[in-house]
Amino acid sequence: MELKNYHDLIDNDTIVVGCSAGPDSMCLLHLLKEKTNYNIICCHINHNVRKQSVEEEEYLKKYCQEKNITFECYKITNWQENNFENEARKKRYKFYEEILNKYHTKYLFLAHHGDDLIETILMKISRGSNIEGYLGIKEVSYNHKYYIIRPLLYYTKEDIIKYNQDHNIKYYIDNTNTDTNYTRNRYRKNILPLLKKEDKDIHKKFLTYSKTLEEYDNYIKRYITSILPNIYIDNYILIDKFNREDIFIRRNILYMIINNLYDNKPNNTTDNHIKQILNIINSTKPNQTINLPNNKLVKKEYNKLYFIKNNSKNVNYNVLLEDTIIINNFTISKIDKEISKSNYIMRLNSKDITLPLYIRNRKEGDYIELKGLNGKKKIKDIFINEKIPASLRDSYPLLVDSKDQILWVPGLKKSKYDIENNEKYDIILKCYHRKEDKYES
């Protein structure tokens, strides 16, 4: 295995290497130490959720002492969010930035490899994205503060394991990497072997695909950057000027603005959000609002479309349910057919309720008449019983009719208006609840 030369890096330059003590990062750390003359800072995050985390930290600390590598470690002692993967990532990159600043460098090396690239591209295709999303993982990316460099994209997991065996490198395995509740692990277990059976070097084809899309993406971004000042002013789009552009350019303008809205950090925005934004732009209704993940808003007011960072913890909404609504990490859709039966499926007879239907957040005193029970139950008590974090309760979506009757707490409870599969109904609703790359439905 070899390493390329990147940018203006020269001997004795300082670099930071994210290392978990797993096979990929141990391979990268060894390669950089043996094949370069960089001043290496090993950056380790002890997530403190597995028993072997202490052992991994001690091993890596000792390894770095033996190899004359500077070791920096951060142990997470306080988890606050409901979404572990998302919070772990934020804490991890925050620590990386602290170490980059401490050592006055702008180079972060990470151990993503060719298999990771394939999985990421396939996941992006299945969810929907833009060109930048479809290209997966970049070999070199820049986030306005530092470079992220991933030299192992040219190699597979098999290459990495063999390198570690040949060089007698000890590493640790995180068993959650085989948990098929996570989408990535299902791709890894079920799809990747089939692709490799067709072509053992399939990762190289995906890398070529990725780099080709990156060239297209860079060209499109240069064009959009040149026209954006006439279309996007003071956090709003001038809709008449926006609509003069080709639909392809319009979509990419929206992706660029939304990426900036999230400070170019990974977010939960998908092509469904873009479709919804385009729908309200083209709607004859002059005033409409869409909720994006993490308390971001898109608000149409006549010829202007505003993109808003809402720092309030409690964002009130009441949105008409037509076909599909995406609010925070929930997607609620009208569907034609469904045979399964769970709290993620709601069947209604329009004669029993007052149309149209709306999705709104909780209000003080809300209650639901539960299916199978005589009487009412407070929404507040349902959230407590279901252990919904207090920080998420006020933004949790509720289905109501035009009389503001609560019909459904998606994923949790159904009202007396829910119809059995073998009875008469004319509306079927399905909810998907996304947690990082894990979906519940």
C-alpha positions in Angstrom: 0.0 0.0 0.0 1.3 3.4 -0.9 0.4 7.0 -0.1 0.0 10.0 -2.5 1.5 13.4 -1.9 -1.2 15.9 -1.0 -1.2 19.6 -1.6 1.7 21.6 -0.3 2.6 19.1 2.5 6.3 18.7 3.0 8.6 16.9 5.4 8.1 17.8 9.1 4.7 19.4 8.5 2.2 18.7 11.2 -0.9 16.6 10.5 -3.7 15.2 12.7 -4.9 11.7 12.2 -8.3 10.5 13.5 -7.7 7.1 15.0 -10.2 4.8 16.7 -7.9 1.8 17.2 -9.9 0.0 14.6 -8.3 -1.8 11.6 -8.8 1.1 9.2 -7.3 3.9 11.3 -4.5 1.7 12.7 -3.5 0.9 9.1 -3.5 4.6 8.2 -1.6 5.6 11.3 1.1 3.0 10.5 1.3 4.0 6.9 1.8 7.6 7.7 4.4 6.9 10.3 6.4 4.5 8.1 6.1 6.2 4.7 6.2 9.9 5.5 8.2 12.4 7.6 5.2 14.3 8.9 4.9 15.3 12.5 1.9 13.1 13.4 -0.7 13.9 16.0 -2.9 10.9 16.8 -6.4 12.1 17.8 -8.5 9.6 19.6 -12.1 9.9 20.9 -13.1 7.5 23.7 -16.9 7.3 23.3 -17.1 5.6 26.7 -20.1 3.3 25.7 -18.3 -0.1 25.4 -16.3 -2.0 28.0 -13.3 -2.3 25.7 -13.1 1.5 25.2 -10.7 1.9 28.1 -8.5 -0.9 26.7 -8.5 0.7 23.2 -7.5 4.0 24.6 -4.6 2.5 26.7 -3.4 0.4 23.7 -3.4 3.4 21.4 -1.6 5.6 23.9 1.1 3.0 24.4 1.4 2.4 20.6 2.0 6.2 20.1 4.6 6.3 22.8 6.5 3.5 21.2 6.3 5.1 17.7 7.1 8.6 19.0 3.7 9.9 17.9 1.9 12.7 19.9 -1.3 11.3 21.4 -4.4 13.4 22.1 -7.5 11.9 23.6 -11.0 13.1 24.5 -13.2 10.9 26.7 -17.0 11.6 26.3 -18.6 11.6 29.7 -21.9 13.2 29.0 -24.4 12.2 26.3 -27.3 14.6 25.8 -29.0 14.0 22.5 -31.4 11.2 21.6 -29.5 10.5 18.3 -26.2 8.8 19.4 -24.6 8.7 16.0 -25.3 12.3 15.2 -24.1 13.5 18.6 -20.9 11.4 18.4 -20.0 12.8 15.1 -20.5 16.4 16.3 -18.3 15.8 19.4 -15.7 14.0 17.3 -15.3 16.8 14.7 -15.3 19.5 17.5 -12.4 17.7 19.1 -10.6 17.4 15.7 -10.9 21.2 15.3 -9.6 21.8 18.7 -6.5 19.7 18.1 -6.0 21.2 14.6 -6.0 24.7 16.2 -3.8 23.6 19.1 -1.1 22.4 16.7 -1.6 25.2 14.1 -2.3 22.9 11.2 -5.0 22.5 8.6 -4.6 18.9 7.6 -6.9 16.1 9.0 -6.3 12.6 7.8 -9.2 10.0 8.1 -9.3 6.3 7.3 -12.3 6.0 5.0 -11.6 3.3 2.4 -13.0 2.1 -0.9 -15.7 0.0 0.6 -16.9 3.0 2.6 -17.1 4.9 -0.6 -19.3 2.3 -2.3 -21.7 2.1 0.6 -22.0 5.9 0.9 -22.7 6.3 -2.9 -25.4 3.5 -2.8 -27.0 5.0 0.3 -27.1 8.5 -1.3 -28.7 7.1 -4.5 -31.3 5.2 -2.5 -32.3 8.3 -0.5 -31.9 10.9 -3.2 -29.4 13.7 -3.2 -27.6 16.2 -5.5 -24.4 15.7 -7.5 -22.2 16.5 -4.5 -24.1 13.9 -2.4 -24.0 11.3 -5.1 -20.2 11.4 -5.4 -20.0 10.0 -1.9 -16.8 10.6 -0.1 -14.1 13.0 -1.4 -10.5 12.1 -1.4 -9.7 15.7 -0.4 -12.3 18.1 0.9 -12.0 21.6 2.4 -14.5 23.1 4.8 -13.2 26.7 4.9 -11.1 25.9 7.9 -9.0 22.8 7.2 -8.5 20.0 4.6 -9.8 16.5 5.2 -7.7 13.9 3.4 -8.6 10.3 2.9 -5.7 8.3 1.3 -7.3 4.9 1.7 -10.1 5.4 -0.8 -7.9 3.5 -3.3 -8.0 0.4 -1.1 -10.6 -2.1 0.2 -11.2 -3.4 3.7 -9.6 -6.7 2.6 -6.4 -4.7 1.5 -6.4 -3.0 4.9 -6.7 -6.3 6.9 -4.0 -7.9 4.9 -1.7 -4.9 5.5 -2.3 -5.1 9.2 -1.6 -8.9 9.2 1.6 -8.4 7.2 2.9 -5.8 9.6 1.6 -7.4 12.8 -0.6 -4.4 13.7 -3.0 -5.0 16.5 -6.5 -3.5 16.2 -9.9 -3.6 17.8 -13.3 -4.4 16.3 -16.4 -2.4 17.1 -19.3 -5.0 17.1 -21.9 -2.3 16.3 -20.4 -2.3 12.7 -22.3 -5.5 12.1 -25.6 -4.3 13.5 -28.1 -4.6 10.6 -30.4 -2.0 12.2 -28.2 0.4 10.5 -28.6 1.0 6.7 -24.8 1.1 6.1 -24.3 -2.3 7.7 -27.0 -3.9 5.5 -25.3 -2.6 2.4 -22.0 -3.9 3.7 -23.4 -7.4 4.5 -25.8 -7.9 1.6 -24.9 -5.8 -1.4 -21.1 -5.2 -1.3 -20.2 -8.9 -1.6 -22.3 -9.2 -4.8 -20.6 -6.2 -6.4 -17.2 -7.6 -5.5 -18.1 -11.0 -6.9 -18.7 -9.2 -10.3 -15.5 -7.2 -10.1 -12.9 -7.5 -7.3 -11.8 -3.9 -8.1 -15.2 -2.4 -8.2 -14.1 0.2 -5.6 -11.8 1.7 -8.3 -14.8 2.1 -10.7 -16.8 3.8 -7.9 -13.8 6.1 -7.2 -13.6 7.1 -10.9 -17.4 7.7 -10.9 -17.0 9.8 -7.8 -14.2 11.9 -9.2 -16.1 12.5 -12.5 -19.1 13.8 -10.5 -16.8 16.0 -8.5 -15.6 17.6 -11.7 -19.2 18.3 -12.8 -20.1 19.5 -9.3 -17.2 22.0 -9.3 -18.2 23.4 -12.7 -21.9 23.8 -11.6 -20.8 25.5 -8.3 -18.7 28.0 -10.2 -21.7 28.8 -12.5 -24.1 29.1 -9.6 -21.7 31.3 -7.6 -21.5 33.7 -10.5 -25.3 34.1 -10.8 -26.3 33.8 -7.2 -25.8 37.5 -6.2 -28.7 38.5 -8.6 -31.0 35.8 -7.2 -30.3 35.3 -3.5 -30.1 38.5 -1.4 -30.1 38.9 2.4 -31.2 35.3 3.0 -34.0 35.3 0.5 -34.5 34.2 -3.1 -36.2 36.5 -5.6 -38.6 33.9 -7.0 -39.1 35.5 -10.4 -35.4 35.6 -11.1 -34.9 32.1 -9.7 -37.6 30.7 -12.0 -35.8 32.0 -15.1 -33.1 29.4 -14.6 -33.2 25.8 -15.8 -34.8 23.4 -13.3 -31.4 21.6 -12.9 -29.8 24.9 -11.9 -32.7 25.8 -9.6 -32.4 22.5 -7.7 -28.6 23.0 -7.3 -29.1 26.6 -6.1 -31.4 25.3 -3.4 -28.9 22.6 -2.3 -26.1 25.3 -2.1 -28.2 27.6 0.0 -29.3 24.9 2.3 -25.7 23.6 2.7 -24.8 27.1 3.8 -27.8 27.2 6.1 -26.3 24.2 7.9 -22.7 25.7 7.8 -21.7 23.0 5.3 -22.1 20.3 7.9 -24.0 17.1 7.2 -27.7 17.4 7.7 -30.9 15.5 7.1 -32.0 17.3 4.0 -32.9 15.1 1.1 -34.3 15.6 -2.4 -37.8 15.3 -0.9 -37.1 18.6 0.9 -36.0 20.2 -2.4 -39.1 18.9 -4.1 -41.3 20.4 -1.4 -39.5 23.8 -1.7 -40.0 23.8 -5.4 -43.7 23.0 -4.9 -44.3 26.0 -2.7 -42.3 28.2 -5.1 -44.6 27.1 -7.9 -47.8 27.2 -5.8 -50.3 30.0 -6.3 -50.5 30.4 -2.5 -48.5 33.5 -1.6 -47.6 32.4 2.0 -46.3 29.0 3.0 -43.7 27.5 5.3 -41.6 24.3 5.4 -39.8 23.0 8.4 -36.4 21.6 7.8 -34.3 19.4 10.3 -32.8 21.1 13.3 -35.2 24.0 13.5 -34.5 25.5 10.1 -37.4 27.1 8.2 -38.1 27.9 4.5 -40.8 30.6 4.3 -42.5 31.9 1.2 -43.9 35.4 1.2 -45.2 36.4 -2.3 -42.1 36.9 -4.5 -39.6 36.1 -1.8 -38.4 32.8 -0.3 -36.7 33.1 3.0 -34.2 30.6 4.6 -34.2 31.0 8.3 -32.0 29.7 11.2 -34.5 29.5 14.0 -32.6 29.4 17.4 -35.8 28.9 19.3 -36.3 25.5 20.9 -40.0 25.7 20.3 -41.0 26.2 16.7 -44.7 26.1 16.1 -46.1 24.7 12.9 -49.4 23.7 11.4 -49.0 22.3 7.8 -51.5 21.0 5.4 -51.0 17.3 4.6 -51.4 16.9 0.9 -49.1 14.0 -0.2 -45.9 14.0 1.8 -44.6 16.2 4.6 -41.1 16.2 6.0 -40.8 17.7 9.4 -37.6 17.4 11.5 -36.7 13.7 11.1 -40.2 12.5 10.3 -41.6 11.8 6.8 -45.4 11.3 6.7 -46.9 10.3 3.4 -50.3 9.3 1.9 -49.9 5.9 0.3 -52.1 3.7 -1.8 -51.6 0.3 -0.3 -50.1 -1.2 2.9 -50.8 -4.6 4.6 -48.6 -4.1 7.7 -50.0 -3.0 11.0 -48.1 -0.8 13.5 -48.1 2.6 15.1 -46.3 3.8 12.0 -49.4 3.1 9.8 -52.7 4.9 10.1 -55.9 4.0 8.3 -58.8 6.5 8.3 -62.3 6.7 6.9 -62.9 10.3 5.7 -66.6 10.1 6.8 -65.5 9.8 10.4 -63.3 13.0 10.5 -63.3 16.5 9.0 -60.9 17.0 6.1 -58.4 18.3 5.2 -55.7 16.9 7.5 -52.9 18.8 9.1 -49.6 18.1 10.8 -48.8 20.3 13.8 -46.7 20.3 16.9 -48.0 20.0 20.5 -50.0 22.6 22.3 -50.7 22.9 26.0 -53.5 20.7 27.1 -53.5 18.4 24.0 -55.1 15.0 24.4 -56.0 12.0 22.2 -58.9 9.6 22.5 -56.9 6.4 22.2 -58.0 3.4 20.2 -59.3 0.6 22.4 -59.7 2.7 25.5 -62.7 4.6 26.8 -61.4 8.1 27.6 -58.7 10.6 26.9 -55.0 10.6 27.4 -52.8 13.7 27.5 -50.1 13.9 24.8 -47.7 15.0 27.5 -48.3 11.7 29.4 -47.8 9.7 26.2 -44.4 11.4 25.6 -43.4 10.7 29.2 -44.5 7.0 29.1 -42.7 6.5 25.7 -39.5 8.2 27.1 -39.5 10.9 24.4 -36.7 13.4 25.4 -38.1 16.7 26.8 -36.1 18.6 24.1 -38.1 16.8 21.3 -41.6 16.9 22.7 -42.7 20.4 21.6 -41.6 19.7 18.0 -43.0 16.1 17.7 -45.5 16.0 14.8 -49.2 15.2 15.5 -51.9 14.4 12.9 -55.1 16.4 13.3 -58.2 17.0 11.3 -59.8 20.4 10.5 -61.6 20.4 13.9 -58.1 20.0 15.5 -58.9 16.5 16.8 -55.7 14.6 17.3 -55.9 11.5 15.2 -52.4 10.1 15.5 -49.1 10.4 17.4 -47.0 8.9 14.6 -44.9 6.0 15.7 -46.4 6.1 19.2 -50.2 6.0 19.5 -53.3 5.9 17.4 -56.7 7.3 18.1 -60.1 5.7 18.0 -60.4 6.8 14.4 -57.9 4.2 13.2 -59.5 1.6 11.0 -58.5 -2.1 10.9 -57.1 -3.5 7.7 -60.2 -5.6 7.0 -62.6 -2.7 7.5 -63.6 0.2 5.3 -61.2 3.1 4.9 -60.1 5.5 2.1 -56.9 7.1 3.6 -53.7 5.3 4.4 -50.8 7.2 6.1 -47.3 6.0 6.7 -44.6 7.5 8.9 -40.8 7.1 8.6 -38.7 8.3 11.5 -35.1 8.8 10.7 -32.3 8.5 13.2 -29.0 9.2 11.5 -28.8 6.3 8.9 -31.4 4.2 10.8 -35.0 4.4 9.7 -38.0 3.2 11.7 -41.4 2.6 9.9 
